[in-house]
Amino acid sequence: MRQAATDEIICVTDWTPSAPGQLTTLAVSGERAEAAERVAAAALGGTARLTSWLELPADARRRLVGACRSVPTLGMHCVRGGVRQAAADDTAEQFLSRLPGRAEGHRTRFVTDSSFPGLRELVRLTALVCQETYDRTDVPEDEDLLEIYDVYSVGSL
């Protein structure tokens, strides 16, 4: 894992063209990036093959939500509706500009390599939850992975 500068905001994205053109962005502060990676990796160990959130048993969803609650994130943003990969950074930057606690002078670094595999898995799983629960209101809080984020938004372009 590459070191993060304390004045950076680390962004991990998941672009899912099949969902339809969905971009999910997870933001963590540079000073908490290593801790966020450790907690996410520990919480999500063994979930890389999950292809459905709602098909998981409720107790497994509750366990994962509970384990992920302590991942120190700044926020998560998911936008759907034909987002092109080329526009991913601009879309994420709009979200980041509204984050509470973002100080002037913070630099944004989009992680595009294999750095932060735990956070990468968390954003992949969050993207899956956004796809499956977009139109649902019946997912209990303790079974909804989106509830781990203090700040999040899910919507369309």
C-alpha positions in Angstrom: 0.0 0.0 0.0 1.3 3.4 -1.0 1.6 6.0 1.8 -0.9 8.8 1.7 0.0 12.4 2.5 -2.0 13.9 5.4 -3.2 16.7 3.1 -4.7 14.3 0.6 -8.1 12.9 0.2 -7.9 9.4 -1.2 -10.7 8.4 -3.5 -11.4 4.9 -4.5 -13.9 4.5 -7.3 -15.9 1.7 -8.8 -17.3 2.4 -12.3 -19.9 -0.2 -13.3 -21.0 0.4 -16.9 -23.5 -2.5 -16.7 -25.5 -0.9 -13.8 -26.2 1.5 -16.0 -23.1 3.7 -16.0 -22.9 3.7 -12.2 -19.9 5.4 -10.5 -19.4 4.8 -6.8 -16.7 6.9 -5.0 -15.4 6.3 -1.5 -13.3 9.1 0.1 -11.0 8.8 3.1 -8.6 11.3 4.6 -4.9 10.8 3.9 -4.1 10.8 7.5 -6.6 8.0 8.2 -6.0 6.0 5.0 -3.8 3.3 6.5 -6.3 2.8 9.4 -9.2 2.7 7.0 -7.4 0.2 4.8 -6.7 -2.1 7.8 -10.2 -2.0 9.2 -11.8 -2.5 5.7 -9.5 -5.4 4.9 -10.3 -7.1 8.2 -14.0 -6.5 8.0 -14.4 -7.7 4.4 -12.0 -10.7 4.4 -13.6 -13.4 2.3 -16.2 -11.2 0.5 -14.4 -10.8 -2.9 -16.7 -13.3 -4.5 -20.0 -11.8 -3.4 -22.3 -11.1 -6.3 -25.4 -10.2 -4.4 -26.0 -8.3 -1.2 -29.7 -9.2 -0.8 -29.1 -12.9 -1.4 -26.8 -13.0 1.7 -28.5 -14.2 4.8 -29.7 -11.3 7.1 -27.3 -12.3 9.8 -24.3 -12.2 7.4 -25.4 -8.7 6.2 -25.7 -7.5 9.9 -22.2 -8.9 10.7 -20.6 -7.2 7.7 -22.4 -3.9 8.4 -21.3 -4.1 12.1 -17.7 -4.9 11.1 -17.5 -2.0 8.6 -19.0 0.7 10.8 -15.6 1.6 12.2 -14.0 2.2 8.8 -13.0 5.9 9.0 -14.4 7.4 5.8 -15.2 10.9 4.8 -18.1 9.8 2.7 -19.5 7.8 -0.2 -21.2 9.0 -3.4 -22.9 6.9 -6.0 -24.4 8.3 -9.2 -26.2 6.4 -11.9 -27.4 7.2 -15.4 -24.8 6.9 -18.1 -21.7 8.1 -16.3 -18.8 7.6 -18.7 -15.5 6.4 -17.3 -13.8 9.5 -18.8 -16.1 11.7 -16.6 -15.5 9.8 -13.4 -12.9 12.1 -11.9 -15.1 15.2 -12.6 -18.2 13.6 -11.1 -16.2 12.5 -8.0 -14.6 15.9 -7.7 -18.1 17.5 -7.5 -19.0 15.2 -4.6 -15.7 15.9 -2.8 -16.2 19.6 -3.0 -19.3 19.2 -0.8 -17.7 17.0 1.9 -17.8 18.5 5.4 -14.3 18.8 6.9 -12.5 19.1 3.6 -10.0 21.8 4.2 -8.8 24.2 1.5 -5.6 22.9 0.1 -6.5 19.3 0.4 -5.3 17.5 -2.7 -7.4 14.7 -4.2 -5.7 11.5 -5.2 -7.7 8.9 -7.2 -6.4 5.4 -6.6 -6.2 3.6 -9.9 -3.9 0.7 -9.1 -4.0 -2.1 -6.7 -3.3 0.1 -3.7 -5.8 -0.1 -0.8 -7.3 -3.5 -1.7 -9.6 -3.4 1.4 -11.0 -0.1 0.5 -11.3 -1.3 -3.1 -13.4 -4.2 -1.9 -15.5 -1.9 0.3 -16.3 0.4 -2.6 -17.1 -2.6 -4.9 -19.5 -4.1 -2.3 -21.0 -0.7 -1.7 -21.6 -0.3 -5.5 -23.3 -3.7 -5.4 -25.6 -2.6 -2.5 -26.4 0.6 -4.4 -27.4 -1.4 -7.4 -29.6 -3.8 -5.5 -31.3 -1.5 -3.1 -31.7 1.6 -5.3 -35.5 1.4 -5.4 -36.0 -0.4 -2.1 -37.1 1.1 1.2 -37.5 -2.1 3.2 -33.8 -2.9 3.9 -33.3 -2.6 7.7 -30.5 -0.2 8.9 -28.5 -3.0 10.5 -28.5 -4.9 7.1 -27.8 -1.9 4.9 -24.1 -1.3 4.1 -24.8 2.3 3.2 -25.5 2.9 6.9 -21.8 2.7 7.7 -21.2 6.1 6.1 -21.9 9.3 8.0 -22.1 11.1 4.7 -23.4 9.5 1.6 -25.5 10.1 -1.5 -27.1 7.9 -4.0 -28.8 9.2 -7.1 -29.1 9.7 -10.8 -27.5 12.2 -13.1 
